[in-house]
Amino acid sequence: MPNPRNPKVRVLDVEEDTIDFEISNTDVSVANALRRVIIAETPTLCIDKVEFEDNTSSLLDEILAHRLGLIPIRSSERDMASFNWNHACDCYNYCDKCAVEFMLDVDFESEAEKRDHEDSDLPISITSKDLRSSDQSVFPAHFSNQMEERRAQEQGIVICQIGKGQRIKAKCVAIKGIGKEHAKWSPVSCAALKMEPIIKLDEDILNDFSTEEKRTLVDSCPTKVFEYDDNAGAIMIARSGDCIFCKECMYEGEDLRKKAEDNLAITVQHSNECFKFKLESTGALEPKQIVMDALEVLANKLKRIKHAASRLAMV
């Protein structure tokens, strides 16, 4: 294969629900393919089937089922590879190999007594913590990080509110799926891809600029990528990673040119082989696990393409 590449992944920062990493020695097609796989083809667990036995709340069954499906489901012991696809499992409907069952059984009177609800006229919030899992290692991701949990006024993700005399009893079944089928299975709420900027300063042109013109160039950048060094009387690139490719510095450089055919003092280009990612997890998977699973899915896709291409070559 001509010009083979060996892409490299470097983790820049990892937190409870976010990860920043960099991919280099590759091109934009591979970087964007990884971003799309992260969003649409990395499998997670989500509630997909809901059977209502009783629902006297103010919300219709369909609305409650939709809200239940949007709750991120997390597994602490089993990875997604250990779950079968429900449509490909050898069971009749669903089993513990391909699904996890949750029970939701709440009524106003019992919940008011349990929570020491003083004002009987006020409704009670039913949250994701009221879901009871058949597998203790699989549970709703109530909060994406500890700070969110400390600041939250509720005990989990609010499903609905019930008042006096109201009850909800339902059986929920969570199965494995991907975001391409429904957005509720997407493991990320944000998957941003940014090309690494290549910023060049033409010192020969900048030396002909006055101090005021240099300061004007520095101030033209909305994200403060440049700084003016008073001692050296020169423009410095202080924060290249903050560049948003707005090209305001280049537009200002065009206005400051002495002649229309002169080169620009500052040029900004996209890198063709270095890309930065920022992912924010929904809580269904750890950020690092999302990247690992997405890379595995992408690698399997490439293997299938290679195998199909080799078979075509033999025809």
Secondary structure, DSSP 8 states (H G I E B T S, - for coil): --S----EEEEEEE-SSEEEEEEESS-HHHHHHHHHHHHHTS-EEEEEEEEEEEE-SSS-HHHHHHHHHTS-EEESS--GGGS--GGGSSSSS--TTTEEEEEEEEEHHHHHHHTT---TTS-EEEEGGG-EESSTTEEE---SSHHHHHH-SSSS-EEEEE-TT-EEEEEEEEEEE-TTT-GGG-SEEEEEEEEEEEEEE-HHHHTTS-HHHHHHHHHT-TT--EEEETTTTEEEE--GGG-----HHHHHHHHH-SSTTS--SEEEEEEEEEEEEEEEE-SSS-HHHHHHHHHHHHHHHHHHHHHHHHHHHH-
